[in-house]
């Protein structure tokens, strides 16, 4: 497996993680009992996953 393919797979994984964390944040904002406290920082995970995906895509595009 080439390095470029590994970068693309990592970018795809980070994008999937960003989508899943977006769904988690949506579920948290629509919960019925607002007093239930969540402990997973979904927004932070989503932002970090999107930054990671952007970096990996950039690296994959610049590989020769």
C-alpha positions as CSV (number, residue, x, y, z in Angstrom):
1,X,0.0,0.0,0.0
2,X,1.4,3.3,-1.0
3,X,1.8,6.3,1.4
4,X,-0.6,8.4,-0.7
5,X,-3.3,5.7,-0.3
6,X,-2.7,5.6,3.4
7,X,-3.2,9.3,3.6
8,X,-6.4,9.2,1.7
9,X,-7.7,6.4,3.9
10,X,-6.8,8.4,7.0
11,X,-8.6,11.4,5.6
12,X,-11.7,9.3,4.9
13,X,-11.6,8.0,8.4
14,X,-11.3,11.5,9.9
15,X,-14.2,12.6,7.7
16,X,-16.4,9.7,9.0
17,X,-15.4,10.6,12.6
18,X,-16.5,14.2,11.9
19,X,-19.9,13.1,10.6
20,X,-20.4,10.7,13.5
21,X,-19.5,13.4,16.0
22,X,-21.9,15.8,14.2
23,X,-24.7,13.3,14.7
24,X,-23.7,13.0,18.4
25,X,-23.9,16.7,18.8
26,X,-27.3,16.9,17.1
27,X,-28.6,14.1,19.3
28,X,-27.3,16.0,22.4
29,X,-29.0,19.3,21.3
30,X,-32.3,17.5,20.7
31,X,-32.5,15.5,23.9
32,X,-35.8,15.4,25.8
33,X,-34.4,15.9,29.3
34,X,-32.2,19.0,29.1
35,X,-30.8,18.4,32.6
36,X,-29.0,15.2,31.5
37,X,-25.3,16.2,31.2
38,X,-23.2,14.7,28.4
39,X,-19.5,14.1,28.9
40,X,-18.3,13.7,25.3
41,X,-17.1,17.0,23.7
42,X,-18.7,16.3,20.3
43,X,-18.0,19.8,18.9
44,X,-14.3,19.5,19.8
45,X,-14.0,16.1,18.3
46,X,-15.8,17.2,15.1
47,X,-13.5,20.3,14.7
48,X,-10.3,18.3,15.3
49,X,-11.4,15.5,12.9
50,X,-12.2,18.1,10.2
51,X,-8.8,19.7,10.7
52,X,-7.1,16.3,10.6
53,X,-9.0,15.4,7.4
54,X,-8.0,18.7,5.8
55,X,-4.3,18.2,6.7
56,X,-4.3,14.6,5.4
57,X,-6.0,15.6,2.1
58,X,-3.5,18.3,1.7
59,X,-0.6,15.9,2.2
60,X,-2.1,13.3,-0.1
61,X,-2.5,15.9,-2.9
62,X,1.0,17.1,-2.5
63,X,2.6,13.5,-2.7
64,X,4.4,12.8,-5.9
